[in-house]
Amino acid sequence: MKNDEHLNTCVTPQGFRYGIHKPSYRVANLRRKDYIQALGRIEGDGSLYNERNFPAAEVAVDEADWIYEIPNPLPFRGRTYISRSWAENIAADPKAIKLPEPPAASMSEFLDKWGREGSREEIFKELPPPVLLSLAANSTDERDLIVLARLCCAFVFAADGRPLGLQYRRRNGGSQAIIHHHDLFKILVNNYYLPDAYKEVMVLRPGAQGGSEIVGEVTDGSHVFEYLRRNSYIAGGHYAANMANDAIRYHIRDLSRDDIRALRHIYYQRSYVRLSAELGMPAIKNRQPLTTAELEALRQGIQQRLREGAVPALNATIWGWNYGYGCASDNYRLHASHQMIHQQFSMLPGEMETVGGPALRPYGCGDLIAEFMGRYQAVYGSSFFDDYYQAVRRNSRLDGRPELDNSLIVYEDDRVILFVPKAQTSQWELQLMPVTEAGNIVEADQDLRESIDTAILTAMQILTKMGAKMITVIEYSKRIGSGASGQRLLYSFLPKHPQAPGAFSEAQLRWINGHYPEDFAQACRSKSRASDT
């Protein structure tokens, strides 16, 4: 072992390590004047003044709050800081870790209550734009949302008032939906409470949002479309596995195990088909989706070609899921998702043309793990993921209290564990990894893929039951055929917290947390029991 103090990870062969700050300090008072003013009145005592803000001498801070500083298991993700006093409050009742349900909101009820005259549509037209946007995002009354829909775009209606489609104009050799208020439209179609008939014609029907080709489909127990996104920043385009318009899923509580399997099947299928073409394997027939058994046979064939020394030009996967949508009333977008539940994916080449210096390899986030694993092996002489897995298994509480629960594991089966990382980068981060050496989806057999899919759904069910509305999920994967030995697939679930949007601390990869990871795991397990259905 050498230079382990410079290996900025909390993982060691002996388990987790972390630092504790126990500060006491003095602050020189460099203020010249006092500016004592009345703040107002306090009950029973007359005026309240601000004299505590103007000390007469230096400030002495004796035995300040302890701060735990935990290096992330992966050094490129920074460090997590936990204030002991904040965390102790939560340790007394871990189930308190949750967000409240948003209240019901209805402008129509307000207007009914106050007896406003005139049509609802005419009244809504007079509302300031920020109020309209806020209503579109937050109203739970379909009457409000129907009025807003009719304000923002032009519909074709049936005789009974049902929307049949949108009206279009000819534009630049093609067609364009007639939308009067684009910002209102974009927010409204993300509202769970907008009636499905309006969602269908505004955004969900194939073609409503443009000409992206549907190049895959699953119909067994669910209905998922695979869209090709040509206009991608990823060279070669990317793909979206999207719930189909006759299988509307806006919330995790509506998503079934068949749905998650179908979404993930699309990802596996496209990746394996692209790889098989790269490796010169027999072509897959058009218009014939693969069964689960055929998919596994294709994966095994790819594995055999790789063992024979074949090298694909595409050798890394990208997969991610932006769940949930948020937009402020000033039209400041808070999350990247849109409309229905969908997941996005693509593949990366191993090489690219480089201008102005030595060759560059296309970036994949899993490469950062591979690079660190080499340094970890050099320092400790052991595998990072083996040690990480054992550290999770043998975890001791951050606060050292043996009488409280010390487990970080939220859910597990024979093939995967879902757990709370010792250093969370999102206040509610969860991670998922196999218990064996499977570094990418080509190394994951059918049983492991099913376990991963189930655990992904379980994690999302738990987090949404706790109140998370916006969650980003990413996959860290090993290069296919040439990655680091011992690297495992790793999924990170990153909820956005409404009171912690991220600022300069987070930009420096300094993550501030208000609970011990063990208490968050306990809170998650209490929700997991309700998810085992």
For each residue, the residues with C-beta under 8 A, 3 or more apart:
1: 4 379 380 381
2: 379
3: 6 7 379
4: 1 7 12 379 380
5:
6: 3
7: 3 4 75 375 376 379 380
8: 71 72 75 79
9: 12 71 72 73 74 75 372 376 384
10: 16 17 18 70 71 72 73 391 422 423
11: 16 73 376 384 387 388 391
12: 4 9 15 16 17 380 387 391
13: 380 382 387
14: 17
15: 12 390 391 394 395 396
16: 10 11 12 70 391 395 396 422
17: 10 12 14 71
18: 10 68 69 70 71 398 422 423
19: 68 69 70
20: 66 67 68 69
21: 66 67 68 69
22: 63 66
23: 61 64 67
24: 61 62 63 64
25: 61 64
26: 58 59 60 61
27: 58 59 60 61
28: 58
29: 55 56 57 58 59
30:
31: 34 54
32:
33:
34: 31 51 54
35: 50 54
36: 49 50 51 54
37: 49 50
38: 47 48 49 50
39: 48 49 50
40: 47 48
41: 46 47 48
42: 45 46 47 48
43:
44:
45: 42 48
46: 41 42
47: 38 40 41 42
48: 38 39 40 41 42 45
49: 36 37 38 39
50: 35 36 37 38 39 53 54
51: 34 36 54
52: 55
53: 50
54: 31 34 35 36 50 51
55: 29 52 58 59
56: 29
57: 29
58: 26 27 28 29 55
59: 26 27 29 55
60: 26 27
61: 23 24 25 26 27 64
62: 24
63: 22 24
64: 23 24 25 61
65: 83 84 85
66: 20 21 22 83 84
67: 20 21 23 81 82 83 84
68: 18 19 20 21 81 82 84 87 398
69: 18 19 20 21 79 80 81
70: 10 16 18 19 79 80 81 82 398 422 423
71: 8 9 10 17 18 75 79 423
72: 8 9 10 75 76 77 78 79 80 421 423 425 509
73: 9 10 11 77 388 421 422 423
74: 9 77 368 369 372
75: 7 8 9 71 72 372
76: 72 368 372
77: 72 73 74 423 425 509
78: 72 425 508 509 510 511
79: 8 69 70 71 72 423 509 510 511
80: 69 70 72 423 424 425 511 512 513
81: 67 68 69 70 510 511 512 513
82: 67 68 70 86 87 398 513 514 515 516
83: 65 66 67 86 87 514
84: 65 66 67 68 87 88 399
85: 65 88 89
86: 82 83 89 90 514 515
87: 68 82 83 84 90 91 398 399 513 514 515 516 519
88: 84 85 91 92 399
89: 85 86 92
90: 86 87 93 94 96 97 514 515 516 519
91: 87 88 94 399 401 404 515 516 519
92: 88 89
93: 90 96
94: 90 91 97 405 515 519 520 522 523 526
95: 98 522 523 526
96: 90 93 523
97: 90 94 428 466 515 519 520 523
98: 95 466 467 523
99: 466 467 468 469 498
100: 467
101: 467
102: 105 138
103:
104: 140 141
105: 102 135 138 139 140 141
106: 109 110 139 140 141 143 144
107: 110 111 124 135 139 141 144
108: 111 112 120 141 143 144 147
109: 106 112 113 141
110: 106 107 113 114
111: 107 108 114 116 120 123
112: 108 109 115
113: 109 110
114: 110 111
115: 112
116: 111 123
117:
118: 122 123
119: 122 123
120: 108 111 123 124 143 147
121: 124 125 147 150 151
122: 118 119 125 126
123: 111 116 118 119 120 126 127
124: 107 120 121 127 132 144 147 148 151
125: 121 122 151
126: 122 123
127: 123 124 131 132 135
128: 131 132
129: 132 133 183 184
130: 133 134 329 330
131: 127 128 134 135 329
132: 124 127 128 129 135 136 148 151 181 184
133: 129 130 136 137 183 184 187 327 328 329 330 331
134: 130 131 137 138 329
135: 105 107 127 131 132 138 139 144 148
136: 132 133 139 145 148 184 187 188 191
137: 133 134 187 190 191 326 327 329
138: 102 105 134 135
139: 105 106 107 135 136 144 145 148 191 193
140: 104 105 106 193
141: 104 105 106 107 108 109 144 145 193
142: 145 146 193 194 195
143: 106 108 120 146 147
144: 106 107 108 124 135 139 141 147 148
145: 136 139 141 142 148 149 188 191 193 194 195 198
146: 142 143 149 150 194 195 198
147: 108 120 121 124 143 144 150 151
148: 124 132 135 136 139 144 145 151 152 184 188
149: 145 146 152 153 155 163 188 194 198 202
150: 121 146 147 153 155
151: 121 124 125 132 147 148 180 181 184
152: 148 149 179 180 181 182 184 185 188
153: 149 150 166 167 177 178 179 180 181 185 202
154: 166 167 177 178 179 180
155: 149 150 163 164 165 166 167 201
156: 163 164 165 166 167 201
157: 161 162 163 164
158: 161 162 163 164
159:
160:
161: 157 158
162: 157 158 197
163: 149 155 156 157 158 197 198 200 201
164: 155 156 157 158 201
165: 155 156 201 205
166: 153 154 155 156 177 178 201 202 208
167: 153 154 155 156 177 178
168: 175 176 177 178
169: 175 176 178
170: 174 175 176
171: 174 175 176
172:
173:
174: 170 171 211
175: 168 169 170 171
176: 168 169 170 171
177: 153 154 166 167 168 208
178: 153 154 166 167 168 169
179: 152 153 154 182 185
180: 151 152 153 154
181: 132 151 152 153 184 185
182: 152 179 185 186
183: 129 133 186 187 331
184: 129 132 133 136 148 151 152 181 187 188
185: 152 153 179 181 182 188 189 202
186: 182 183 189 190 327 338
187: 133 136 137 183 184 190 191 325 327
188: 136 145 148 149 152 184 185 191 194 202
189: 185 186 194 199 202 203 338 339
190: 137 186 187 250 325 327 337 338 339
191: 136 137 139 145 187 188 194
192: 250 251
193: 139 140 141 142 145
194: 142 145 146 149 188 189 191 198 199
195: 142 145 146 198 199
196: 199 200 248
197: 162 163 200 201
198: 145 146 149 163 194 195 201 202
199: 189 194 195 196 202 203 204 248 339
200: 163 196 197 204 205 245 248
201: 155 156 163 164 165 166 197 198 204 205 208
202: 149 153 166 185 188 189 198 199 208
203: 189 199 208 209 339
204: 199 200 201 208 245 248 339 340
205: 165 200 201 208 245
206: 214 225 245
207: 210 211
208: 166 177 201 202 203 204 205
209: 203 212
210: 207
211: 174 207
212: 209 227 228 229 230
213: 227 228
214: 206 217 225 226 227 228
215: 226 227 228 239
216: 225 226 239 241 266 269 270 289
217: 214 223 224 225 226 244 289
218: 222 223 224 262 265 266 289
219: 222 223
220: 258 262
221: 256 258 261 262
222: 218 219 243 247 256 258 259 261 262
223: 217 218 219 243 244 246 247 262
224: 217 218 241 242 243 244 247 259 262 263 265 266
225: 206 214 216 217 241 242 243 244
226: 214 215 216 217 239 240 241 242 266 270
227: 212 213 214 215 239 240 242
228: 212 213 214 215 237 239
229: 212 232 237 238 239 240 344
230: 212 237
231:
232: 229 236 237 238 346
233:
234: 237 238 318 346 348
235: 349 352 362
236: 232 314 346 347 349
237: 228 229 230 232 234 346
238: 229 232 234 318 344 345 346
239: 215 216 226 227 228 229 266 267 270 344 345 346
240: 226 227 229 342 343 344
241: 216 224 225 226 262 263 264 266 267 342 343 344 345
242: 224 225 226 227 340 341 342
243: 222 223 224 225 247 248 249 259 263 340 341 342
244: 217 223 224 225 247
245: 200 204 205 206 248
246: 223
247: 222 223 224 243 244 259
248: 196 199 200 204 243 245 254 340
249: 243 254 255 259 340 341
250: 190 192 254 339 340 341
251: 192 254 255 464
252: 255 323 341 457 460 461 464
253: 461 464
254: 248 249 250 251
255: 249 251 252 259 260 341 457 460
256: 221 222 259 260
257: 260 261 453 454 457
258: 220 221 222 261 262
259: 222 224 243 247 249 255 256 262 263 341
260: 255 256 257 263 264 453 454 456 457
261: 221 222 257 258 264 265 450 453
262: 218 220 221 222 223 224 241 258 259 265 266
263: 224 241 243 259 260 266 267 341 342 343
264: 241 260 261 267 268 343 449 452 453 456
265: 218 224 261 262 268 269 292 295
266: 216 218 224 226 239 241 262 263 269 270
267: 239 241 263 264 270 271 319 343 345 441
268: 264 265 271 272 295 299 441 449
269: 216 265 266 272 273 289 290 295
270: 216 226 239 266 267 273 274 345
271: 267 268 274 275 317 345 347 441 442
272: 268 269 275 276 290 295 298 299 302 442
273: 269 270 276 277 284 290 298
274: 270 271 277 278 314 347
275: 271 272 278 279 302 312 314 347 442 480
276: 272 273 279 281 282 284 298 301 302
277: 273 274 280 281 283 284
278: 274 275 312 313 314
279: 275 276 302 305 306 310 312
280: 277 305 310
281: 276 277 298 301 302 305
282: 276
283: 277
284: 273 276 277 288 290 298
285: 288
286:
287:
288: 284 285
289: 216 217 218 269
290: 269 272 273 284 294 295 298
291: 294 295
292: 265 295 296 446
293: 296 297
294: 290 291 297 298
295: 265 268 269 272 290 291 292 298 299 446
296: 292 293 299 300 445 446
297: 293 294 300 301
298: 272 273 276 281 284 290 294 295 301 302
299: 268 272 295 296 302 303 442 445
300: 296 297 303 304
301: 276 281 297 298 304 305
302: 272 275 276 279 281 298 299 305 306 442
303: 299 300 306 307 442 443
304: 300 301 307 308
305: 279 280 281 301 302 308 310
306: 279 302 303 309 310 312 442 480 481
307: 303 304
308: 304 305
309: 306
310: 279 280 305 306 481
311: 315 350 481 482
312: 275 278 279 306 315 350 480 481
313: 278 349 350 351
314: 236 274 275 278 347 348 349 350 480
315: 311 312 347 348 349 350 479 480 481 482
316: 347 348 350 362 364 366 367 440 477 479 480
317: 271 345 346 347 348 440 441 475 477 480
318: 234 238 344 345 346 347 348 364 475
319: 267 343 344 345 474 475 477
320: 343 344 345 472 473 474 475
321: 342 343 344 471 472 473
322: 335 336 337 344 470 471 472
323: 252 337 341 460 470 471 472 473
324: 335 337 468 469 470 471 496
325: 187 190 334 335 337 338 339 470
326: 137 333 334 335 469 470 496
327: 133 137 186 187 190 331 332 333 334
328: 133 331 332 333 334
329: 130 131 133 134 137
330: 130 133
331: 133 183 327 328
332: 327 328
333: 326 327 328 336
334: 325 326 327 328 470 496 501
335: 322 324 325 326 470 472 496
336: 322 333 472
337: 190 322 323 324 325 342 470
338: 186 189 190 325
339: 189 190 199 203 204 250 325 342
340: 204 242 243 248 249 250
341: 242 243 249 250 252 255 259 263 323
342: 240 241 242 243 263 321 337 339
343: 240 241 263 264 267 319 320 321
344: 229 238 239 240 241 318 319 320 321 322
345: 238 239 241 267 270 271 317 318 319 320
346: 232 234 236 237 238 239 317 318
347: 236 271 274 275 314 315 316 317 318
348: 234 314 315 316 317 318 362 363 364
349: 235 236 313 314 315 352 362
350: 311 312 313 314 315 316 361 362 479 482
351: 313 359 361 362
352: 235 349 360 361 362
353:
354: 357 358 359 360
355:
356:
357: 354 360
358: 354
359: 351 354
360: 352 354 357
361: 350 351 352 367
362: 235 316 348 349 350 351 352
363: 348 367
364: 316 318 348 367 477 479
365: 368 369 474 476
366: 316 369 370 439 440 475 476 477 478 479 483 487
367: 316 361 363 364 370 371 479
368: 74 76 365 371 372 476
369: 74 365 366 372 373 476 484 487 490
370: 366 367 373 374 478 479 483 484 487
371: 367 368 374 375
372: 9 74 75 76 368 369 375 376 384
373: 369 370 376 377 383 384 385 484 486 487
374: 370 371 377 378 484
375: 7 371 372 378 379
376: 7 9 11 372 373 379 380 382 383 384 387
377: 373 374 380 381 382 383 384
378: 374 375 381
379: 1 2 3 4 7 375 376
380: 1 4 7 12 13 376 377 387
381: 1 377 378
382: 13 376 377 386 387
383: 373 376 377 386 387 486
384: 9 11 372 373 376 377 387 388 486
385: 373 388 389 433 437 486 487 488
386: 382 383 389 390 486
387: 11 12 13 376 380 382 383 384 390 391
388: 11 73 384 385 391 392
389: 385 386 392 393 417 433 435
390: 15 386 387 393 394
391: 10 11 12 15 16 387 388 394 395 422
392: 388 389 395 408 409 417 419
393: 389 390 409
394: 15 390 391
395: 15 16 391 392 406 407 408 422 518
396: 15 16 400 406
397: 400 401 402 404 405 406 516 518
398: 18 68 70 82 87 422 516 517 518
399: 84 87 88 91 404 516
400: 396 397
401: 91 397 404
402: 397 406
403:
404: 91 397 399 401 518 519
405: 94 397 518 519 521 522
406: 395 396 397 402 518
407: 395 518 521 522 525
408: 392 395 419 420 421 422 517 518 521
409: 392 393 412 417 418 419 521
410: 418 419 420 430 459 462 521 524 525 528
411: 417 418 455 458 459 462 525 528
412: 409 416 417 418 435
413: 416 451 454 455
414: 435 451
415: 434 435 436 447 448 451 452
416: 412 413 432 433 434 435 448 451 452 455
417: 389 392 409 411 412 432 433 435
418: 409 410 411 412 430 431 432 455 458 459
419: 392 408 409 410 430 431 432 521
420: 408 410 424 429 430 431 517 518 520 521 524
421: 72 73 408 424 425 429 430 431 517
422: 10 16 18 70 73 391 395 398 408 517
423: 10 18 70 71 72 73 77 79 80 511 517
424: 80 420 421 427 428 429 511 513 517 520
425: 72 77 78 80 421 429 492 494 509 511
426: 429 493 494 495 496 497 511
427: 424 495 497 500 513 514 515
428: 97 424 463 466 468 493 495 497 520
429: 420 421 424 425 426 492 493 494 495
430: 410 418 419 420 421 459 462 463 492 493 524
431: 418 419 420 421 490 491 492 493
432: 416 417 418 419 452 455 456 459 490 491 493
433: 385 389 416 417 488 489 490 491
434: 415 416 437 438 444 448 451 452 488 489
435: 389 412 414 415 416 417
436: 415 448 488
437: 385 434 443 485 486 487 488
438: 434 443 444 445 448 488 489
439: 366 443 477 478 483 484 486 487 488 489
440: 316 317 366 443 444 477 478 479 480 483 489
441: 267 268 271 317 444 449 477 489
442: 271 272 275 299 302 303 306 480 481
443: 303 437 438 439 440 478
444: 434 438 440 441 448 449 452 489
445: 296 299 438 448 449
446: 292 295 296 449 450
447: 415 450 451
448: 415 416 434 436 438 444 445 451 452
449: 264 268 441 444 445 446 452 453
450: 261 446 447 453 454
451: 413 414 415 416 434 447 448 454 455
452: 264 415 416 432 434 444 448 449 455 456 489 491
453: 257 260 261 264 449 450 456 457
454: 257 260 413 450 451 457 458
455: 411 413 416 418 432 451 452 458 459
456: 260 264 432 452 453 459 460 473 491
457: 252 255 257 260 453 454 460 461
458: 411 418 454 455 461 462 528 531
459: 410 411 418 430 432 455 456 462 463 473 491 493
460: 252 255 323 456 457 463 464 471 473 493
461: 252 253 457 458 464 465 527 528 531
462: 410 411 430 458 459 465 466 524 527 528 531
463: 428 430 459 460 466 468 471 493 495 524
464: 251 252 253 460 461 467 468 469 471
465: 461 462 527 530 531
466: 97 98 99 428 462 463 523 524 527
467: 98 99 100 101 464
468: 99 324 428 463 464 471 495 496
469: 99 324 326 464 496 498
470: 322 323 324 325 326 334 335 337 495 496
471: 321 322 323 324 460 463 464 468 493 494 495 496
472: 320 321 322 323 335 336 493 494 496
473: 320 321 323 456 459 460 491 492 493 494
474: 319 320 365 491 492 494
475: 317 318 319 320 366 489 490 491
476: 365 366 368 369 489 490 491 492
477: 316 317 319 364 366 439 440 441 489
478: 366 370 439 440 443 483 484 487 488 489
479: 315 316 350 364 366 367 370 440 482 483 484
480: 275 306 312 314 315 316 317 440 442 483
481: 306 310 311 312 315 442
482: 311 315 350 479
483: 366 370 439 440 478 479 480 487
484: 369 370 373 374 439 478 479 487
485: 437
486: 373 383 384 385 386 437 439
487: 366 369 370 373 385 437 439 478 483 484
488: 385 433 434 436 437 438 439 478
489: 433 434 438 439 440 441 444 452 475 476 477 478
490: 369 431 432 433 475 476
491: 431 432 433 452 456 459 473 474 475 476
492: 425 429 430 431 473 474 476
493: 426 428 429 430 431 432 459 460 463 471 472 473
494: 425 426 429 471 472 473 474
495: 426 427 428 429 463 468 470 471
496: 324 326 334 335 426 468 469 470 471 472 501
497: 426 427 428 500 501
498: 99 469 501
499:
500: 427 497 512
501: 334 496 497 498
502: 506 507
503: 506 507
504: 507 508
505: 508 510 511 512
506: 502 503 509 510 511 512
507: 502 503 504
508: 78 504 505
509: 72 77 78 79 425 506
510: 78 79 81 505 506
511: 78 79 80 81 423 424 425 426 505 506
512: 80 81 500 505 506
513: 80 81 82 87 424 427
514: 82 83 86 87 90 427
515: 82 86 87 90 91 94 97 427 519 520
516: 82 87 90 91 397 398 399 519 520
517: 398 408 420 421 422 423 424 520 521
518: 395 397 398 404 405 406 407 408 420 521 522
519: 87 90 91 94 97 404 405 515 516 522 523
520: 94 97 420 424 428 515 516 517 523 524
521: 405 407 408 409 410 419 420 517 518 524 525
522: 94 95 405 407 518 519 525 526
523: 94 95 96 97 98 466 519 520 526 527
524: 410 420 430 462 463 466 520 521 527 528
525: 407 410 411 521 522 528 529
526: 94 95 522 523 529 530
527: 461 462 465 466 523 524 530 531
528: 410 411 458 461 462 524 525 531 532
529: 525 526 532
530: 465 526 527 533
531: 458 461 462 465 527 528
532: 528 529
533: 530
